Amino acid sequence: MSPRLRTLATILALAGGYFCAGKLGLSWAYVHASASAVWPPTGIALAALLLWGWRLWPGIFLGAFLVNITTQGSLATTLGIATGNTLEALLAAWGINRFANGARAFERARNTFKFVLIAAVLSTIVSATFGVTSLTLTGFAEWNRYPAIWLTWWLGDAVADLIVAPFLLILMTEPYPELKPKRVIEAAALLFSMILPGYLIFLRGAAFSAEYIVVLPLLWAAFRFGQRGAVTSALIVAVIAVVGTLHGVGPFVHPDPNASLLHLQAFMGTIAIAALVLASVVSEAKRAERRLQVQDAISRILAESPSLREAAPRIIQVLCERAGWDWGAIWNVERPANELRCVEAWHMPSIQVPEFAADTKKRRFTPGTGLPGRVWSAGKPAWIPDVTTDSNFPRAPAAIKDGLHGAFGFPIKLGDETLGVIECISCEVREPDDYFLQMVGDIGGQIGQFMERKRAEDDLRAQRSQLRAVTDITPVLLTQCSRDLRYTFVNRAYAAMLGLTPEQIIGRPIPEIMGAEAFETVRPHVEIVLQGRPAEYELEIPFQRIGTRFLRGVYMPDEDAQGHVRGWIASIIDITERKRAENQIATLNKQLASDLTAMTRLQQLSTRLVQTHDAGSLMNDILDVAIQISEADMGRAPFSRRDWSAVRAVSSACSRRITVSRIAPPNVNSRCSTCWLARRRISLSEVRPKICCFIMRSVYEPPTKNLKSGFKSAPLISSRQTPPW
């Protein structure tokens, strides 16, 4: 059937339904033949325009015209009434679409109040005013009856907008609940709790006024069965109450039948508003709870997953299971090729979609192509009620083979950038659900933040790996410490110096690793850097593990974004070997200077040895040089044998000979020894070689200590050798 024929058939069906409902309502017209307190056609007309659009207005006009032309009045009166009814429906539909979310106005409590104001209060004024004015102007109603007729007309239309229209809208837009045994039993109990009080109050005429007891089942229906249960219960109670009141039974019966219906309609309108608002609040709370559950489940998945590839199947599974979708996929944006590629797909275990899954895996979508491409280019969610009839769905043949129909997609976004797309497909034709699209839009932002966070973590991990590689190959000792005196980073050089690994150091207290004494050595510099000032030192630090080391360090404060010092970064150089080398060099330099001085004195002494003729002075000079070279305090020159006590050399300048006197051994029995001298002459040439030997020994033999006197002496000639004379 072509769209025009389909629209025409719908218009005719709407006209027929309007006509039948109108004749039923006019059968209860008491105040005037064209005005009834019960007027269901108003609710039918409003629901039709909200569900299928304003193009159906001719059906309303035709139905109203037929109802009134066959009742009472002229052609002009009928045209006026039909025009008022049509304008009423168009105005209400426009206002609700504009301000109250259209056919889904009852999803939120604030939109429910807007629906009541626009449809039940304001738009019905147009119909009542047009209708009653047309009747009075053409003489079919008296002017003094104008207020009563207008009130009846307005109230009948208003209650129809409050009971009939919500019932039809929710019946056509809300998904049918899954039938479970417990829910069926509860629904039967609810129905019984409505019918029994209604029967007793409105059909049997209870002796006590208990009409408000029917509110309890309405509350039950609203809390347990949502909007569908609330409007269905309100309609059932209204039918029972109208039937009882028309038969003259119930708390609203008055001598005037029209007054009875007015009181009844006022009551039913009040409880209908209460039921609608309560159902909206409950439905809104359940949706918020479901959103939190889905977001919480996805948050846990993202927190537990190391990458999107591992999280993707679980995310799709949660979306499909919680929202009743059968197949889902995640598409990733490939920037170099500027296309979308499917990275993961999932489907319910109860279905098999081999053709569609294979087609999806090999597909690449550019911006604007297919459902993923449309979502990518628009940057917002998109819904397709039936993909098999959509002109921009390249996978439609595969979807037809596997029995897939309804689909939606939403972007994975970070700010204004689209990072990917998630799409879900159902085996049923599904109408758009704005609330669900809003919920998944929030989820898309959440997943986008996860992807960006993982990307940042990967970059940070790479930077840390690169930094670790650089710090591990440098010989400089690097550390980072927190304000609570714990290591937060050390490089391998620092750990190796202590004979540990970085993992054994990081997170542990500094005094525990260095040792208490070592930490006390550097504590003054730590206190300086924690005050926000750099600190430098060159210290000998007694480590607990490795002993004393000479270190040169620089401490720099580590500040956060607010400028608060949270720790410090240290660059340290181990200068122990250098210090030892410097000490050795200083010792060698000192020894070299001493040797140079000795050599200079020896050279001077050698010169004098060749030139001198005074053996006594020469021996004194030799003894002085020997004392200086050996760094002794005093010295003696024992040219002796075991039976000799001492030798005295006396020079003879004229004959270039020296006289050597031998001192006789002392008397061991006396404290004062009596000495005798034995004299003989010795040539100086005989002594000179021995003097050279004496000089060399004075340099190279180590000094000894006179144990008795405490003086150091230089053994210029070994006591084991025979004296040279």
C-alpha positions in Angstrom: 0.0 0.0 0.0 1.3 3.4 -1.0 1.9 6.1 1.7 -1.0 8.2 0.4 -3.4 5.3 0.5 -2.2 4.3 4.0 -2.7 7.9 5.2 -6.2 8.0 3.7 -7.1 4.7 5.3 -5.9 6.0 8.7 -7.9 9.2 8.3 -11.1 7.2 7.5 -10.4 4.9 10.4 -10.0 7.8 12.7 -13.2 9.4 11.4 -15.1 6.1 12.1 -13.7 5.8 15.6 -14.5 9.4 16.4 -18.0 9.0 15.1 -18.7 5.9 17.1 -17.2 7.3 20.3 -19.1 10.6 19.8 -22.5 8.8 19.4 -21.7 6.9 22.6 -20.9 10.1 24.5 -24.0 12.0 23.1 -26.2 9.2 24.4 -25.5 10.6 27.9 -26.1 14.3 26.9 -28.5 15.8 29.5 -27.8 19.5 29.5 -28.0 19.8 25.7 -28.2 17.3 22.8 -24.7 18.3 21.5 -23.0 18.6 24.9 -22.1 15.6 27.1 -20.1 15.3 30.3 -18.6 12.1 28.9 -16.8 12.7 25.6 -14.2 10.0 24.7 -13.6 11.3 21.1 -11.4 14.2 22.4 -9.0 11.7 23.9 -9.0 9.6 20.7 -8.3 12.6 18.5 -5.4 13.9 20.6 -3.8 10.4 20.8 -4.0 10.0 17.0 -2.3 13.3 16.3 0.5 12.6 18.8 1.1 9.1 17.5 0.7 9.6 13.7 1.1 13.3 13.1 -1.0 16.3 12.2 -1.9 15.0 8.7 -4.8 13.0 10.3 -6.7 16.2 11.2 -9.2 15.6 8.4 -10.3 12.4 10.2 -11.1 14.5 13.3 -13.0 17.1 11.3 -15.0 14.5 9.4 -15.9 12.4 12.4 -17.0 15.5 14.4 -19.0 16.7 11.4 -20.8 13.4 11.0 -21.6 13.2 14.7 -23.1 16.6 14.9 -24.9 16.7 11.5 -26.7 13.5 12.5 -27.7 14.8 15.9 -29.0 18.4 15.9 -28.3 21.7 14.3 -27.7 23.3 10.9 -24.8 23.0 8.6 -23.2 26.1 10.1 -23.5 24.9 13.6 -22.0 21.5 12.6 -19.1 23.2 10.8 -18.4 25.4 13.8 -18.5 22.5 16.2 -16.3 20.4 13.9 -13.8 23.3 13.5 -13.6 23.7 17.3 -13.0 20.0 17.9 -10.3 19.9 15.2 -8.5 23.1 16.4 -8.7 21.7 19.9 -6.8 18.6 18.9 -4.3 20.4 16.7 -3.5 23.0 19.4 -3.1 20.3 22.1 -0.9 18.2 19.9 1.3 21.1 18.9 1.7 22.3 22.5 2.5 18.8 23.8 5.0 18.2 21.1 6.6 21.6 21.6 6.7 21.6 25.4 6.0 18.2 26.9 8.0 15.6 24.8 5.1 14.6 22.6 3.7 11.1 22.9 6.2 10.3 25.6 5.0 13.1 27.9 4.4 10.8 30.8 8.0 9.7 31.2 8.7 12.7 33.4 6.5 14.2 36.1 7.1 17.8 34.9 6.0 16.8 31.4 2.9 15.2 32.9 2.0 18.5 34.5 2.5 20.2 31.2 0.3 17.7 29.5 -2.5 18.3 32.0 -2.2 22.1 31.5 -2.0 22.1 27.7 -4.4 19.3 26.8 -6.9 19.2 29.7 -7.1 22.8 30.6 -6.2 25.1 27.7 -7.0 23.3 24.5 -10.4 22.2 25.7 -11.4 25.9 26.1 -11.2 26.2 22.3 -13.6 23.3 21.6 -16.1 24.3 24.3 -16.1 28.0 23.2 -16.5 27.2 19.5 -19.2 24.6 20.1 -21.4 26.5 22.6 -21.0 29.8 20.7 -22.1 28.0 17.5 -25.1 26.6 19.2 -26.2 29.9 20.8 -25.6 31.9 17.7 -27.7 29.6 15.5 -30.4 29.5 18.1 -30.0 25.9 19.1 -29.1 26.9 22.7 -30.2 29.7 24.9 -27.7 32.3 26.1 -28.7 31.9 29.8 -27.7 28.2 29.4 -24.3 29.1 28.0 -22.3 28.6 31.3 -23.8 25.3 32.1 -23.4 23.9 28.6 -19.9 25.3 28.3 -18.8 23.8 31.7 -20.3 20.4 30.7 -18.6 20.5 27.3 -15.2 21.6 28.7 -15.2 19.0 31.6 -16.1 16.2 29.3 -13.3 17.0 26.9 -10.8 17.5 29.8 -11.5 14.2 31.5 -11.2 12.4 28.1 -7.8 14.0 27.7 -6.9 12.8 31.2 -8.1 9.2 30.9 -8.6 8.1 27.3 -5.6 9.9 25.7 -3.0 8.7 28.2 -4.4 5.2 28.0 -4.0 5.1 24.2 -0.6 6.8 24.2 1.0 4.5 26.8 -0.7 1.5 25.2 1.0 2.3 21.8 4.4 3.6 23.0 5.4 1.6 26.0 6.8 -1.9 25.5 4.7 -4.7 26.8 6.1 -6.3 30.0 7.3 -9.8 30.0 4.7 -12.2 31.4 5.9 -14.0 34.4 3.8 -16.1 36.7 4.3 -13.9 39.7 3.5 -10.8 37.7 0.3 -12.4 36.3 -0.8 -13.4 39.8 -0.1 -9.9 41.1 -2.0 -8.3 38.2 -5.0 -10.5 38.9 -5.0 -9.5 42.5 -4.8 -5.8 41.5 -7.7 -6.2 39.1 -9.8 -7.9 41.8 -8.9 -5.1 44.3 -10.3 -2.6 41.8 -13.4 -4.4 40.7 -14.6 -5.4 44.1 -14.6 -1.9 45.7 -15.9 -0.4 42.4 -18.8 -2.9 42.4 -19.6 -2.3 46.0 -19.4 1.5 45.8 -20.7 2.4 42.3 -22.9 -0.6 41.5 -24.3 -1.8 44.8 -24.4 1.6 46.5 -22.6 1.1 49.7 -24.3 2.8 52.7 -21.1 4.7 53.6 -19.2 7.2 51.5 -16.1 5.3 50.5 -15.4 6.5 46.9 -11.8 7.4 47.7 -11.0 3.8 48.6 -10.5 3.2 44.9 -7.4 5.4 45.1 -5.5 2.6 46.9 -5.6 0.2 43.9 -4.4 3.1 41.7 -1.4 3.6 43.9 -0.7 -0.1 43.8 -0.9 -0.1 40.1 1.4 3.0 39.7 4.1 1.6 42.0 4.1 -2.0 40.8 3.0 -1.7 37.1 4.1 1.8 36.2 2.3 4.0 33.8 0.5 1.2 31.9 -0.9 -0.1 35.2 -1.9 3.4 36.4 -3.8 4.5 33.3 -5.4 1.1 32.8 -6.6 1.1 36.4 -8.0 4.6 36.1 -9.9 3.7 32.9 -11.4 0.6 34.6 -12.5 2.5 37.6 -13.9 5.3 35.4 -16.0 2.8 33.4 -17.4 1.2 36.5 -18.2 4.6 38.1 -19.9 5.9 34.9 -22.0 2.8 34.6 -23.1 2.9 38.2 -23.8 6.7 38.2 -25.9 6.4 35.0 -27.9 3.7 36.7 -28.5 6.0 39.6 -26.1 4.2 42.0 -23.1 5.5 43.8 -22.0 8.5 45.9 -22.2 11.0 43.0 -25.9 10.4 42.1 -28.0 13.6 42.2 -31.5 14.4 41.0 -30.0 16.1 37.9 -28.3 13.4 35.8 -25.9 15.9 34.3 -24.9 17.2 37.7 -24.2 13.6 38.7 -21.9 13.1 35.7 -20.1 16.4 36.4 -19.4 15.4 40.0 -18.2 12.0 38.8 -16.0 13.4 36.1 -14.4 15.9 38.5 -13.6 13.0 40.8 -12.3 10.9 38.0 -10.2 13.7 36.6 -8.6 14.3 40.0 -7.6 10.7 40.7 -6.5 10.4 37.0 -4.1 13.3 37.5 -2.8 11.8 40.7 -2.3 8.4 39.1 -0.5 9.9 36.1 1.8 12.0 38.2 2.6 9.2 40.6 3.2 6.8 37.7 5.5 9.3 36.1 7.5 9.8 39.3 7.8 6.0 39.8 8.8 5.5 36.2 11.3 8.3 36.4 12.8 6.8 39.5 13.0 3.3 38.0 14.7 4.7 34.9 17.2 6.6 37.0 17.8 3.4 38.9 18.3 1.4 35.7 20.6 4.1 34.4 22.7 4.0 37.6 22.8 0.2 37.4 24.0 0.2 33.8 26.5 2.9 34.4 27.7 1.2 37.5 28.1 -2.1 35.7 30.0 -0.4 32.9 32.1 1.5 35.3 33.1 -1.8 37.0 33.9 -3.3 33.6 36.0 -0.3 32.6 37.8 -0.3 36.0 38.6 -4.1 35.8 39.6 -4.1 32.1 43.2 -3.2 31.0 42.1 -2.3 27.5 39.0 -1.5 25.4 39.3 -4.8 23.5 38.8 -6.7 26.7 36.0 -4.4 28.0 34.1 -4.2 24.7 32.2 -7.5 24.7 31.2 -7.1 28.3 29.9 -3.5 27.7 27.8 -4.7 24.7 26.5 -7.6 26.8 25.4 -5.3 29.6 23.6 -2.9 27.2 21.9 -5.7 25.3 20.8 -7.6 28.4 19.6 -4.6 30.3 17.8 -3.0 27.4 16.5 -6.0 25.5 18.7 -5.8 22.4 19.9 -8.9 20.5 23.2 -7.9 18.8 25.8 -5.2 19.4 29.1 -4.0 18.1 31.8 -1.5 18.8 33.3 0.5 15.9 36.7 2.2 16.2 37.7 5.3 14.3 40.8 4.7 12.2 42.3 8.2 11.8 44.8 7.5 9.0 42.2 5.9 6.7 39.3 8.1 8.0 37.0 5.1 8.4 35.2 3.0 11.0 36.3 -0.6 11.7 34.4 -3.1 13.9 36.7 -4.2 16.8 34.3 -6.3 18.7 30.7 -7.8 18.4 28.4 -9.8 20.7 25.0 -11.4 20.4 22.5 -13.0 22.7 23.1 -16.8 23.0 19.5 -17.5 21.9 20.0 -16.1 18.3 22.4 -16.8 15.5 23.4 -14.0 13.0 26.2 -15.5 10.8 25.5 -13.5 7.7 25.2 -10.2 9.5 28.2 -10.8 11.7 30.4 -11.8 8.7 29.2 -8.7 6.8 29.9 -6.5 9.8 33.5 -7.8 10.2 34.5 -7.0 6.7 32.8 -3.6 6.5 34.5 -0.2 6.6 32.3 2.8 7.0 33.1 6.4 6.0 31.4 9.4 7.7 27.7 9.4 6.8 27.5 5.9 5.5 25.4 3.3 7.3 24.2 3.7 10.9 27.8 3.9 12.3 28.8 6.4 9.7 25.7 8.6 10.4 26.4 8.5 14.2 30.1 9.4 13.5 29.3 12.3 11.2 26.5 13.7 13.4 28.3 13.1 16.7 25.0 12.1 18.4 22.8 9.0 18.8 20.6 7.7 15.9 17.7 5.3 15.8 16.3 3.2 13.0 13.0 1.5 13.7 13.5 -1.1 10.9 16.9 -1.4 9.1 15.4 -3.6 6.4 13.5 -0.6 5.0 16.2 2.1 5.6 17.8 3.4 2.4 21.1 4.1 4.1 21.9 0.7 5.7 24.3 -1.2 3.5 24.0 -4.4 5.6 20.2 -4.6 5.0 20.3 -7.8 2.9 22.3 -9.6 5.7 19.9 -8.2 8.3 16.9 -9.6 6.3 18.5 -13.0 6.2 19.1 -13.1 9.9 15.9 -11.5 10.9 17.2 -8.2 12.4 15.1 -5.0 12.4 15.3 -2.2 15.0 18.7 -0.6 15.5 20.3 2.4 17.3 23.8 3.7 17.6 25.6 6.3 19.8 29.0 7.9 19.7 31.9 7.3 22.0 33.0 10.8 22.6 35.7 12.8 24.4 34.6 16.4 24.4 33.7 17.1 20.8 35.8 14.4 19.3 34.2 11.1 18.3 36.5 8.1 19.2 34.2 5.3 18.1 30.6 4.2 17.8 28.5 1.5 19.5 25.4 0.0 17.8 22.8 -2.4 19.0 20.2 -4.2 16.8 17.0 -6.1 17.8 15.1 -8.8 16.1 12.0 -6.7 16.5 10.9 -3.4 15.0 11.4 -0.8 17.8 10.3 2.8 17.9 12.8 5.4 19.1 13.3 5.7 22.9 14.6 9.2 23.6 15.3 8.4 27.2 17.3 5.3 26.3 19.3 7.4 23.7 20.0 9.9 26.4 21.2 7.2 28.8 23.5 5.6 26.2 24.8 9.0 25.3 26.1 9.4 28.8 27.6 5.9 28.6 29.4 6.9 25.4 31.0 9.8 27.1 32.0 7.5 30.0 33.6 5.0 27.5 35.3 7.9 25.7 36.9 9.0 28.9 38.1 5.4 29.5 39.7 5.2 26.1 41.4 8.5 26.5 42.6 7.5 30.0 44.0 4.3 28.7 45.6 6.1 25.9 47.2 8.6 28.3 48.2 5.6 30.6 49.9 4.0 27.6 51.7 7.2 26.7 52.7 7.7 30.4 53.9 4.1 30.6 56.0 4.5 27.5 57.4 7.8 28.9 58.2 6.1 32.2 59.8 3.2 30.4 61.9 5.5 28.4 62.8 7.5 31.5 63.6 4.3 33.3 65.9 3.3 30.5 67.7 6.6 30.5 68.0 6.7 34.3 69.2 3.1 34.5 72.1 3.6 32.1 73.4 6.8 33.7 76.1 6.4 36.4 74.6 9.3 38.4 72.6 8.2 41.5 69.0 9.4 41.1 66.3 9.3 43.7 62.9 10.8 44.4 61.6 10.9 47.9 58.3 12.0 49.5 57.7 14.3 52.3 57.1 11.4 54.7 60.7 10.3 54.1 60.0 7.4 51.8 61.6 6.5 48.4 59.2 7.0 45.5 61.9 6.3 42.8 65.5 5.2 42.6 67.5 4.3 39.5 69.6 1.1 39.2 72.8 2.9 40.0 71.6 4.0 43.4 70.2 0.5 44.1 73.4 -1.2 43.0 75.5 1.0 45.3 73.4 -0.4 48.2 73.5 -3.9 46.9 69.7 -3.9 46.3 67.2 -3.7 43.4 64.9 -0.6 42.9 61.9 -2.7 43.8 63.4 -3.5 47.2 63.9 0.2 47.9 60.8 2.0 46.5 58.2 2.7 49.1 60.4 2.0 52.1 61.6 4.6 54.7 64.9 6.3 54.0 66.4 5.6 57.4 65.6 1.9 57.0 67.6 1.8 53.7 70.5 4.2 54.5 70.8 3.5 58.2 69.9 5.8 61.1 73.5 7.3 61.3 73.7 7.9 57.6 70.3 9.6 57.5 71.3 11.8 60.5 74.3 13.0 58.4 72.1 14.2 55.6 69.1 15.3 57.7 70.1 19.0 57.7 70.0 19.1 54.0 66.7 17.3 53.8 65.2 19.9 56.1 66.4 22.6 53.9 64.9 21.1 50.7 61.6 20.5 52.4 61.5 24.2 53.1 61.5 24.7 49.3 65.2 25.6 48.9 67.8 23.6 47.0 70.5 21.9 49.0 74.0 20.7 48.1 76.6 18.8 50.1 79.8 16.8 49.9 79.9 14.4 52.8 81.4 11.3 54.1 78.3 9.2 54.9 78.4 6.0 57.0 75.9 3.7 55.3 74.6 0.8 57.3 74.9 -1.8 54.5 78.1 -0.8 52.6 80.1 1.3 55.1 81.4 4.8 54.6 81.1 6.4 51.2 82.0 9.9 50.0 79.0 11.5 48.2 78.3 14.8 46.5 74.6 15.5 46.2 72.2 18.1 45.0 68.6 18.1 46.4 65.9 20.0 44.5 62.3 20.5 45.9 59.5 18.6 44.2 56.4 20.8 44.2 52.8 20.2 43.2 50.5 22.4 41.1 49.7 24.6 44.1 53.4 25.1 44.9 53.4 22.9 48.0 56.6 20.8 48.5 55.7 17.1 48.4 59.2 15.8 48.4 62.5 16.2 46.7 64.6 14.9 43.8 68.2 14.1 44.4 71.2 13.8 42.0 74.1 12.1 43.7 77.6 11.2 42.6 79.7 8.7 44.5 83.2 10.3 44.9 84.7 7.7 47.2 87.2 6.4 44.7 88.2 9.9 43.7 88.7 10.9 47.4 90.9 7.9 47.9 92.9 8.7 44.8 93.3 12.3 46.0 94.5 11.1 49.3 97.0 8.7 47.7 98.2 11.5 45.3 98.6 13.8 48.3 100.7 11.2 50.1 102.8 10.5 47.1 103.3 14.2 46.5 104.4 14.6 50.1 106.8 11.7 49.8 108.1 13.0 46.5 108.8 16.4 48.1 110.5 14.7 50.9 112.6 12.6 48.6 113.5 15.7 46.5 114.6 17.5 49.7 116.7 14.5 50.7 118.3 14.2 47.3 119.1 17.8 47.4 120.8 17.4 50.8 122.6 14.3 49.6 123.9 16.2 46.6 125.1 19.0 48.8 126.7 16.4 51.2 128.4 14.6 48.3 129.9 17.8 47.1 131.2 18.5 50.6 132.5 14.9 50.9 134.7 15.5 47.9 135.9 18.9 49.0 136.2 18.6 52.8 139.4 17.9 54.8 137.8 17.9 58.2 136.6 14.4 58.9 134.9 15.5 62.2 132.7 18.1 60.6 132.0 15.8 57.7 130.7 13.1 60.1 128.6 15.6 61.9 127.1 16.8 58.6 126.5 13.2 57.6 124.7 12.5 60.9 122.5 15.7 60.5 121.5 14.7 57.0 120.7 11.2 58.1 118.5 12.4 61.0 116.6 14.7 58.6 116.1 12.1 55.9 115.0 9.5 58.4 112.8 12.1 60.3 114.4 11.0 63.6 114.7 13.2 66.7 118.4 12.2 67.4 121.0 9.9 65.9 124.3 8.2 66.4 126.9 6.5 64.2 128.1 3.3 65.7 131.1 2.0 63.7 131.3 -0.9 66.0 131.6 -4.5 66.6 130.3 -6.5 69.5 133.4 -5.9 71.6 133.6 -2.3 70.7 131.9 0.4 72.5 132.4 3.3 70.2 134.8 4.8 67.6 135.9 8.3 67.5 137.3 9.7 64.2 139.7 12.6 64.5 140.9 14.4 61.4 144.4 15.7 60.7 144.1 18.5 58.2 147.8 18.8 57.4 148.4 15.2 56.5 144.9 14.5 55.1 144.7 11.6 57.6 142.3 11.0 60.3 142.9 9.5 63.7 140.5 6.9 65.0 140.3 6.4 68.7 138.8 3.3 70.2 137.1 3.6 73.5 137.7 0.7 75.7 134.6 -1.2 76.9 133.3 0.0 80.2 133.7 -1.9 83.4 130.5 -3.7 83.8 130.9 -3.6 87.6 131.1 0.2 87.8 128.6 2.9 87.0 131.3 5.3 85.6 133.4 3.6 82.9 137.2 4.1 82.6 138.0 4.5 79.0 141.4 4.1 77.2 142.2 5.2 73.8 144.0 3.3 71.1 145.2 5.5 68.4 146.3 4.8 64.8 146.3 6.7 61.6 143.9 5.9 58.7 144.1 7.4 55.2 141.0 9.5 54.2 140.9 7.7 50.9 140.2 4.5 52.9 137.3 6.1 54.7 135.6 7.9 51.8 134.1 4.7 50.2 132.8 3.7 53.5 131.3 7.1 54.1 129.4 6.8 50.7 128.1 3.4 52.0 127.2 5.1 55.2 125.2 7.8 53.3 123.3 5.3 51.3 122.3 3.2 54.3 121.2 6.3 56.1 118.7 6.9 53.3 117.4 3.4 52.7 117.5 1.6 56.0 114.5 2.2 58.2 114.9 4.1 61.4 115.2 2.2 64.7 114.3 3.2 68.2 116.6 3.2 71.2 114.4 1.2 73.6 116.4 2.4 76.6 116.6 6.1 75.9 113.5 6.5 73.8 115.4 8.3 71.1 115.2 7.4 67.4 118.5 6.6 65.8 119.6 6.1 62.2 121.8 3.0 61.9 124.2 4.5 59.4 126.1 1.3 59.1 124.7 -2.1 60.0 126.0 -3.6 63.2 126.6 -6.8 61.4 129.3 -5.3 59.2 133.0 -5.0 60.1 134.1 -1.5 60.8 135.9 0.0 57.7 139.2 0.6 59.5 
